[in-house]
Amino acid sequence: MKMNLETIITHYRNCLAASPDAILIGEIPKGAENIPPEVLQLIAPAHCAFLKLCNGGSFGDIILWSTEELPDNQYRVPAEQPSWYEIGQLLYEPLFLDKHTQLVIFPADSYEGIEEIDVDFDTFVSEYIFGSKYKEKIIGYDNADDDWSVFLNNSSIC
C-alpha cells in the first residue's frame, strides 16, 4: 500500500516535534497558506501540492526551498534548460524540477558515489527524503548513518 504524502509528512513532522534533538536533525515546517502568484507561475502542480503540506524544509543532506526562498534561488538553472527550476539543494548542489516532465533532476556530476536522480516529485519526497533511498542513494556511498537517516530509522512509518 502506497501512503499519501500528507500522511507521511504528518507522521514525520510529529515524530520530529517530539524529539529533543529536532533542531539538529531537520525541519519539517507547516504548509504554506498563501503561495504568491510569482511562485505559482514558477512551480509544477506536484510541487505546489507539497508546499501546501510542507513549506520547504531541511531533511538531512536535502534542503527544499520555501515559497519565500524559491524566487531568489533560480540563478543556478542551466540556460539550456528553460523548463527547469531549482527546488532546493542536495549537499549544497542544486536540485531541479522540470515543469514539463514533473521530474526531479539532480545532475550528479559533482559527487562521486551519488547517482543521478530522475524521478517524479512525489516519489522523490516519499523515497529520497522520507524513505529508504535517503540512506541507499544519498548517504549510502560511505555506508554510514547521519542524523536524518537515524531519525527515519527510529521513526519508521511502516
VOGU-3710 file (C-alpha; in Angstrom, 3 decimals, decimal comma):
1> mkmnletiit> 0,000/0,000/0,000  1,398/3,365/-1,022  0,827/6,037/1,594  -0,038/9,552/0,557  2,376/12,396/1,154  0,182/14,127/3,700  0,199/11,003/5,924  3,971/10,608/5,554  4,764/14,280/6,201  2,416/14,497/9,204
11> hyrnclaasp> 3,885/11,339/10,738  7,495/12,508/10,472  6,650/16,101/11,464  5,047/14,774/14,683  7,999/12,442/15,369  10,464/15,283/14,792  8,492/17,653/17,045  8,705/15,037/19,826  12,490/14,739/19,524  14,683/16,754/21,891
21> dailigeipk> 17,291/16,932/19,086  14,837/18,184/16,452  16,823/21,322/15,662  19,918/19,224/14,891  18,065/16,645/12,806  15,957/18,640/10,381  12,978/20,872/9,857  9,533/19,864/8,561  7,568/23,123/8,533  3,812/23,542/8,241
31> gaenippevl> 2,391/24,100/4,782  2,238/27,465/3,046  -1,146/29,127/3,444  -0,775/31,560/0,572  1,565/30,918/-2,314  2,398/34,192/-4,138  1,390/34,411/-7,819  5,019/34,705/-8,995  5,799/31,404/-7,236  2,680/29,714/-8,630
41> qliapahcaf> 3,828/30,671/-12,145  7,213/29,116/-11,485  6,292/25,759/-9,937  4,825/22,437/-11,055  1,487/21,145/-9,656  3,010/18,314/-7,566  5,485/20,751/-6,014  2,675/23,208/-5,290  0,696/20,469/-3,506  3,787/19,626/-1,429
51> lklcnggsfg> 4,382/23,276/-0,439  0,798/23,438/0,841  1,616/20,468/3,103  5,212/21,380/3,932  6,669/24,776/3,029  10,209/23,708/2,183  12,372/22,227/4,903  15,611/20,613/5,889  15,897/16,830/5,597  19,468/15,795/6,354
61> diilwsteel> 21,570/16,491/3,247  18,477/17,639/1,307  17,106/21,168/1,625  13,916/22,209/-0,177  13,240/25,916/-0,646  10,155/27,502/0,917  7,778/29,659/-1,123  9,651/32,693/0,254  13,045/31,316/-0,838  12,132/29,946/-4,279
71> pdnqyrvpae> 12,171/33,209/-6,305  15,686/34,159/-5,115  17,183/30,733/-5,754  16,816/30,382/-9,510  20,249/31,647/-10,544  21,777/28,151/-10,971  19,256/26,907/-13,546  21,139/25,972/-16,745  20,290/28,406/-19,557  19,753/25,480/-21,942
81> qpswyeigql> 17,017/24,059/-19,654  14,207/26,653/-19,723  11,627/24,241/-18,247  13,728/23,575/-15,129  13,613/25,486/-11,869  15,562/24,975/-8,663  13,568/23,398/-5,808  16,399/23,110/-3,293  19,793/21,541/-2,865  21,466/18,259/-2,115
91> lyeplfldkh> 24,872/18,559/-0,444  24,834/22,253/-1,477  24,393/21,363/-5,161  21,170/22,402/-6,922  18,146/20,113/-7,200  15,876/20,921/-10,133  12,317/20,124/-11,145  11,332/20,023/-14,801  7,931/21,693/-15,180  7,120/19,719/-18,339
101> tqlvifpads> 8,012/16,220/-17,189  7,400/16,856/-13,436  10,672/15,034/-12,725  13,157/15,971/-10,014  16,624/16,195/-11,525  19,952/16,031/-9,756  22,776/16,078/-12,302  25,273/14,153/-10,192  28,435/15,431/-11,902  29,758/16,970/-8,686
111> yegieeidvd> 29,517/13,989/-6,383  31,161/10,671/-6,854  29,032/7,926/-5,377  25,728/9,730/-5,732  23,755/8,590/-8,727  21,830/10,920/-10,916  18,269/11,427/-9,684  15,491/11,469/-12,248  12,138/10,638/-10,601  8,736/12,288/-10,252
121> fdtfvseyif> 8,346/14,750/-7,397  6,104/12,634/-5,131  8,470/9,656/-5,475  11,385/11,919/-4,631  9,672/13,088/-1,431  8,404/9,671/-0,321  11,540/7,671/-1,224  14,535/10,038/-1,221  13,503/12,347/1,630  11,342/10,113/3,837
131> gskykekiig> 12,223/6,645/2,526  14,981/4,083/2,185  16,607/5,799/-0,798  17,878/8,541/1,515  20,322/6,122/3,095  20,850/3,980/-0,036  21,357/6,739/-2,601  22,116/9,984/-0,784  24,475/8,939/2,005  24,860/5,288/1,074
141> ydnadddwsv> 28,221/5,754/-0,569  30,010/5,853/2,795  27,737/3,253/4,398  27,227/5,394/7,478  24,176/6,956/9,063  23,650/10,648/9,569  21,183/12,268/11,984  18,393/12,253/9,387  18,780/8,575/8,452  18,873/7,595/12,150
151> flnnssic> 15,721/9,688/12,707  13,961/7,981/9,752  15,012/4,564/11,018  13,799/5,230/14,567  10,523/6,805/13,449  9,600/4,419/10,647  6,021/4,773/9,451  5,587/1,177/8,278
//
